[in-house]
Amino acid sequence: MPPSVEALQSFCYQRGHSLIHVAYDQQFIGTIELSPTLRPEAPEVIATLQHAGKHVAIVSGDHLQPTRWLAHSLGIEDSYAEMLPTDKVTLIHQLQQQGKTVCFVGDGLNDALALKQADVGIALHDASSLARDTAHVILFDTRLDQLIDLFRLSDHLETNMQGNMLSSTLPGVITIGGVYVFHFGLVAAYGLFYAGFAAGLTNASMPLTHAKDV
């Protein structure tokens, strides 16, 4: 490869661009420069996730310098470059072995294995068919804003399930303890039982009363 092309390659990498070198009959004939295009909503989405306590990282098969440039542009500290599909799977498995829950967002053929390995694999609407087939969740919009709604719904669901568990078990424990320890009568026992039933029903209906379009 001519020295001038090597200098161009270094310059393009520093700007976050990637190069594809083209050869014909074992002779170098040119270079195609690829420049990344950031989704307009991406910085805000990532900042919101980070503010919510989510650790965000970039895992890319691209070269080191363009990947670092992209991470810096999005305010992401951790980035992994030159990752093969199997490397992505290994990284996710290592994080899972550390007790972490991994959510992977991808849209390419090289992301299919990682989407399958992750605890939650999310593919975009315009992703490759293989990525959509292996993902657990498919976003129907090409915008990343839905990620925030998805995490918010997940948090609401977890809170609601914990409330259901508490409202279904606590009254029973109090009733049994009250009967054996405090010698509650039949009326008091029934009252506690139905109070717990009403609390559980109210908690279960909370998503309906707070429903909104997402």
C-alpha positions in Angstrom: 0.0 0.0 0.0 1.4 3.4 -0.9 2.8 5.5 1.9 0.3 8.3 1.0 -2.6 5.9 1.6 -1.2 4.9 5.0 -1.0 8.6 5.9 -4.6 9.1 4.7 -5.6 6.0 6.7 -4.1 7.5 9.9 -5.8 10.8 9.3 -9.2 9.3 8.6 -9.0 7.1 11.8 -8.3 10.2 13.9 -11.5 11.7 12.5 -13.5 8.6 13.3 -13.8 7.4 9.7 -13.1 3.9 8.4 -11.4 2.9 5.2 -12.0 0.0 2.8 -9.1 -0.7 0.5 -9.9 -2.0 -3.0 -7.5 -4.2 -5.0 -7.9 -5.7 -8.4 -5.7 -8.5 -9.7 -3.5 -8.2 -6.6 -3.0 -4.5 -7.3 -4.1 -1.7 -5.1 -6.5 0.6 -7.0 -8.2 2.8 -4.5 -9.8 3.4 -1.1 -13.4 3.9 0.0 -13.9 6.2 3.0 -16.8 5.5 5.4 -17.9 8.2 7.8 -20.2 7.3 10.8 -23.5 9.1 11.1 -24.8 9.6 14.6 -28.5 9.3 15.1 -29.7 12.7 16.3 -31.4 11.2 19.4 -28.4 9.0 20.4 -26.6 11.4 22.8 -29.7 12.2 24.7 -30.7 8.5 25.0 -27.3 7.5 26.2 -27.1 10.3 28.7 -30.6 9.3 30.1 -29.6 5.7 30.5 -26.4 6.7 32.2 -28.3 9.0 34.5 -30.6 6.1 35.4 -27.5 4.1 36.5 -27.1 2.0 33.4 -23.5 1.2 32.3 -23.2 1.9 28.6 -20.4 0.6 26.4 -19.7 0.3 22.7 -18.8 -3.1 21.2 -17.7 -2.8 17.6 -16.0 -4.7 14.9 -14.5 -1.5 13.6 -10.9 -0.4 14.2 -9.8 1.0 17.5 -9.5 4.7 16.6 -12.9 5.1 14.9 -14.5 3.2 17.8 -12.9 5.4 20.4 -13.9 8.5 18.5 -17.5 7.4 18.4 -17.5 6.6 22.1 -16.0 10.0 22.9 -18.7 11.7 20.7 -21.4 10.0 22.7 -20.0 10.5 26.1 -19.2 6.8 26.6 -16.1 5.8 28.6 -15.8 2.1 27.7 -15.4 0.8 24.2 -14.3 -2.4 22.7 -13.0 -2.4 19.1 -12.1 -5.0 16.5 -14.5 -7.5 18.0 -15.4 -10.6 16.1 -18.9 -12.0 16.6 -17.5 -14.7 18.9 -15.5 -12.0 20.8 -18.8 -10.2 21.5 -20.3 -13.4 22.9 -17.2 -14.0 25.1 -17.4 -10.5 26.5 -21.1 -10.8 27.3 -20.5 -14.2 28.9 -17.7 -12.7 31.1 -20.0 -9.9 32.3 -22.7 -12.4 33.1 -20.2 -14.5 35.1 -19.6 -11.3 37.1 -23.3 -11.3 38.0 -24.2 -8.5 35.6 -27.4 -8.4 33.5 -26.4 -7.6 30.0 -28.7 -5.8 27.4 -27.2 -5.8 23.9 -28.6 -3.6 21.1 -27.5 -4.5 17.6 -28.8 -4.5 14.0 -26.2 -6.3 11.9 -25.4 -9.9 10.9 -22.3 -9.8 13.2 -24.6 -9.0 16.2 -26.8 -12.1 16.0 -24.7 -14.2 18.3 -24.4 -11.4 20.8 -28.1 -10.7 20.7 -28.8 -14.4 21.5 -26.2 -14.5 24.3 -27.3 -11.4 26.1 -29.9 -11.5 28.9 -31.9 -9.0 26.7 -31.2 -8.7 23.0 -32.8 -5.7 21.3 -32.8 -5.3 17.5 -34.0 -2.2 15.6 -36.8 -2.3 13.1 -34.4 -2.0 10.1 -32.0 -4.6 11.4 -30.9 -7.6 9.4 -33.3 -10.5 9.3 -30.9 -12.7 11.3 -30.6 -10.0 14.0 -34.4 -9.7 14.3 -34.8 -13.5 14.5 -32.3 -13.9 17.4 -33.3 -10.7 19.4 -35.7 -10.9 22.3 -37.1 -7.5 21.6 -37.6 -5.7 18.3 -38.2 -1.9 18.3 -40.9 -1.0 15.7 -39.4 2.5 15.2 -35.9 3.2 13.9 -35.4 5.8 16.6 -33.5 4.9 19.8 -35.9 6.9 22.0 -37.9 3.7 22.5 -35.1 2.3 24.5 -35.9 4.8 27.3 -39.5 3.8 27.3 -38.5 0.1 27.3 -36.3 0.5 30.4 -39.0 2.6 32.1 -41.6 -0.1 31.4 -39.3 -2.7 32.8 -38.7 -0.7 36.0 -42.5 -0.2 36.4 -43.1 -3.9 35.9 -40.5 -4.9 38.5 -41.9 -2.5 41.0 -45.4 -3.7 40.4 -44.4 -7.4 40.7 -42.7 -6.7 44.0 -45.8 -4.9 45.2 -48.0 -7.8 44.2 -45.7 -10.3 46.0 -45.7 -8.2 49.2 -49.5 -7.6 49.1 -50.2 -11.3 48.5 -47.9 -12.7 51.2 -47.8 -10.1 54.0 -51.6 -10.2 55.0 -51.4 -14.0 55.1 -48.4 -14.0 57.4 -50.1 -11.4 59.6 -53.3 -13.3 59.7 -51.6 -16.6 60.7 -49.4 -14.9 63.3 -52.4 -13.0 64.6 -54.5 -16.2 65.0 -51.8 -18.2 66.8 -50.1 -15.4 68.8 -52.8 -12.8 69.4 -55.8 -15.2 69.1 -57.6 -13.2 66.4 -61.2 -14.1 65.9 -62.8 -15.2 62.7 -64.0 -11.7 61.8 -60.5 -10.2 62.2 -58.9 -13.0 60.2 -61.4 -12.6 57.4 -60.9 -8.8 57.5 -57.1 -9.1 57.1 -57.5 -11.6 54.3 -59.8 -9.5 52.3 -57.8 -6.4 53.0 -54.8 -8.1 51.5 -56.9 -9.2 48.6 -58.1 -5.7 48.0 -54.5 -4.3 48.3 -53.2 -6.9 45.8 -56.0 -6.1 43.3 -55.4 -2.4 43.6 -51.7 -2.8 43.0 -52.3 -5.1 40.0 -54.5 -2.5 38.4 -52.0 0.3 38.8 -50.5 -0.1 35.3 -54.0 0.5 33.9 -54.6 3.7 35.9 -51.1 5.1 35.0 -51.1 3.9 31.4 -49.6 6.1 28.7 -48.6 5.9 25.1 -45.1 4.8 24.5 
